Amino acid sequence: MLNTVNQETKQYYLTIDGQEVTVTEEVYRAYKRPIWAEHKRNDRQKLCQVSDGKGGLKRCTEDCSKCSRTKEGNVLSLDGLEEAGYSVEDRTQDVAEIVAEKVLLEELFKALEELDPNSHRICKLLMEGCSKREIARIMSIPQSSFEYQLKKLMASLRERLENYI
């Protein structure tokens, strides 16, 4: 006795120019195969690689949503970062503001390079966190003389950079 299985014929559709067109399974698979392959390639690229214990690498098989490692170049979402405990603030900044800050910094670096050795030393000690009293002692000058030199130095830097502020 033969068992016959009642099989329904499945219909395949492709959307072309906003219209669903009925196609054969063969045409459907031929059309979709490159799309599926691209999705699979993208998913594979997101997987990180771990040591196989023999000096080589193998694909990680852990749940990526719980993984502490992320492969370089993966796209991170702000929601994912917040869920991981990172504070994400909206810091949108105008491009013109970024360029202005960069130009100001470049001009400041130029001005610092052109300082006389004494003024350059004062700036360096200030950046290292030395107090005014310590700098005066290191330079072997009275604190009042140091205060005067610092005032002159700041005025000259301010004058040079005021066009950029």
NUMITI-91409 format. One line per field, with one value per residue (C-alpha): residue number from 1; residue in three letters; x, y, z. Coordinates in Angstrom, 3 decimals. Example, Ala and Ser with C-alpha at 12.3 -4.5 7.8 and 13.67 -1.06 7.14 Angstrom:
<rs>
pos	[1,2]
code	[ALA,SER]
px	[12.300,13.670]
py	[-4.500,-1.060]
pz	[7.800,7.140]
</rs>
This chain:
<rs>
pos	[1,2,3,4,5,6,7,8,9,10,11,12,13,14,15,16,17,18,19,20,21,22,23,24,25,26,27,28,29,30,31,32,33,34,35,36,37,38,39,40,41,42,43,44,45,46,47,48,49,50,51,52,53,54,55,56,57,58,59,60,61,62,63,64,65,66,67,68,69,70,71,72,73,74,75,76,77,78,79,80,81,82,83,84,85,86,87,88,89,90,91,92,93,94,95,96,97,98,99,100,101,102,103,104,105,106,107,108,109,110,111,112,113,114,115,116,117,118,119,120,121,122,123,124,125,126,127,128,129,130,131,132,133,134,135,136,137,138,139,140,141,142,143,144,145,146,147,148,149,150,151,152,153,154,155,156,157,158,159,160,161,162,163,164,165]
code	[MET,LEU,ASN,THR,VAL,ASN,GLN,GLU,THR,LYS,GLN,TYR,TYR,LEU,THR,ILE,ASP,GLY,GLN,GLU,VAL,THR,VAL,THR,GLU,GLU,VAL,TYR,ARG,ALA,TYR,LYS,ARG,PRO,ILE,TRP,ALA,GLU,HIS,LYS,ARG,ASN,ASP,ARG,GLN,LYS,LEU,CYS,GLN,VAL,SER,ASP,GLY,LYS,GLY,GLY,LEU,LYS,ARG,CYS,THR,GLU,ASP,CYS,SER,LYS,CYS,SER,ARG,THR,LYS,GLU,GLY,ASN,VAL,LEU,SER,LEU,ASP,GLY,LEU,GLU,GLU,ALA,GLY,TYR,SER,VAL,GLU,ASP,ARG,THR,GLN,ASP,VAL,ALA,GLU,ILE,VAL,ALA,GLU,LYS,VAL,LEU,LEU,GLU,GLU,LEU,PHE,LYS,ALA,LEU,GLU,GLU,LEU,ASP,PRO,ASN,SER,HIS,ARG,ILE,CYS,LYS,LEU,LEU,MET,GLU,GLY,CYS,SER,LYS,ARG,GLU,ILE,ALA,ARG,ILE,MET,SER,ILE,PRO,GLN,SER,SER,PHE,GLU,TYR,GLN,LEU,LYS,LYS,LEU,MET,ALA,SER,LEU,ARG,GLU,ARG,LEU,GLU,ASN,TYR,ILE]
px	[0.000,1.369,1.035,0.359,1.189,-0.993,1.508,0.424,2.215,4.006,3.967,6.953,6.755,9.273,8.490,9.404,8.610,6.231,4.269,4.356,5.190,4.685,7.864,9.086,11.045,14.163,13.903,13.091,16.147,18.422,17.269,17.522,20.755,23.161,21.085,21.157,24.894,25.529,23.503,25.425,28.764,27.806,26.721,29.942,32.063,30.504,31.661,34.841,37.701,39.115,42.162,41.697,44.337,46.775,48.074,45.356,42.036,38.482,35.121,33.512,30.347,29.121,26.007,27.167,24.649,26.379,29.940,32.494,34.595,33.582,35.330,36.924,34.801,31.478,28.711,27.753,24.356,23.782,21.127,23.614,26.177,23.593,22.502,26.146,26.279,27.957,26.570,25.820,25.119,24.014,27.025,26.271,28.704,28.624,31.308,32.228,32.809,35.085,37.107,37.393,38.693,41.233,42.477,42.725,44.752,47.081,47.686,48.290,50.886,52.606,52.628,54.077,56.850,57.832,58.157,61.489,63.112,62.116,58.420,58.474,59.804,57.040,54.360,55.909,56.010,52.416,51.274,53.095,50.921,53.502,52.202,53.302,55.416,57.146,57.866,59.384,61.598,62.630,63.514,65.340,63.425,61.216,57.536,56.588,58.949,57.421,53.888,54.908,56.453,53.384,51.052,53.086,53.167,49.389,48.732,50.922,49.253,45.788,46.660,47.953,44.915,42.132,41.539,40.703,38.404]
py	[0.000,3.381,6.349,9.491,12.793,15.683,18.474,22.057,23.984,26.895,30.135,32.482,36.224,38.960,42.621,44.476,48.173,47.927,45.039,41.411,39.104,35.347,33.428,29.863,28.566,28.404,32.082,33.109,31.340,32.633,36.194,35.908,33.862,36.845,38.823,35.975,35.499,39.194,39.047,35.979,37.648,40.719,38.577,36.558,39.713,40.749,37.596,37.952,35.497,33.727,31.590,27.913,27.002,25.837,29.239,29.778,31.535,30.293,32.014,32.788,30.772,32.712,34.886,38.207,40.229,39.064,39.124,41.350,41.470,43.275,42.945,46.141,47.932,46.619,49.149,50.009,51.410,54.116,51.933,49.074,51.336,52.625,49.066,48.202,50.991,53.746,57.253,58.576,62.274,64.020,66.172,67.409,70.134,72.499,71.836,75.522,75.389,72.351,74.043,77.252,75.316,73.500,76.765,78.336,75.389,75.474,79.177,78.605,75.930,78.295,81.052,78.714,77.615,81.241,82.130,83.114,80.350,81.961,82.256,78.749,77.415,79.226,77.643,74.210,74.463,75.720,72.761,70.406,71.770,73.809,76.667,80.248,80.158,76.932,78.349,81.524,79.355,77.050,80.050,81.714,84.980,86.858,85.924,89.502,89.351,86.049,87.482,90.402,88.045,85.805,88.796,89.976,86.471,85.989,89.443,88.699,85.287,86.829,89.576,87.053,84.780,87.372,87.266,83.564,83.768]
pz	[0.000,-0.954,1.318,-0.595,0.974,0.052,-0.640,-1.069,-3.692,-2.089,-4.008,-4.174,-4.655,-5.403,-5.003,-8.169,-8.506,-5.543,-7.047,-5.944,-8.819,-8.594,-9.487,-9.360,-6.396,-8.558,-9.599,-6.027,-4.602,-7.381,-6.640,-2.833,-2.597,-2.906,-0.389,2.105,1.548,2.233,5.461,6.562,5.724,7.762,10.703,10.519,10.549,13.837,15.590,17.583,17.416,20.458,21.019,20.264,22.858,20.166,19.138,16.547,16.451,16.183,15.989,19.333,19.944,22.989,23.025,21.527,23.556,26.757,25.429,27.163,23.988,20.856,17.568,16.348,13.803,15.094,15.202,18.756,19.595,22.187,23.785,24.060,25.733,28.215,28.999,29.653,32.235,30.234,30.429,26.973,26.647,23.497,22.706,19.267,18.381,15.484,12.856,12.806,16.567,16.228,13.460,15.507,18.518,16.342,14.799,18.274,19.582,16.578,17.110,20.833,20.059,17.614,20.226,22.862,20.474,19.874,23.568,25.037,27.131,30.440,29.476,27.998,31.312,33.229,30.991,31.374,35.173,35.271,33.132,35.492,38.308,40.207,42.331,41.711,44.877,43.758,40.294,41.793,44.041,41.151,38.980,41.899,41.624,44.078,43.875,42.988,39.970,38.940,39.261,37.000,34.386,34.463,34.049,31.031,29.540,29.865,28.378,25.348,24.798,25.210,22.712,20.188,20.510,20.820,17.051,17.363,20.385]
</rs>
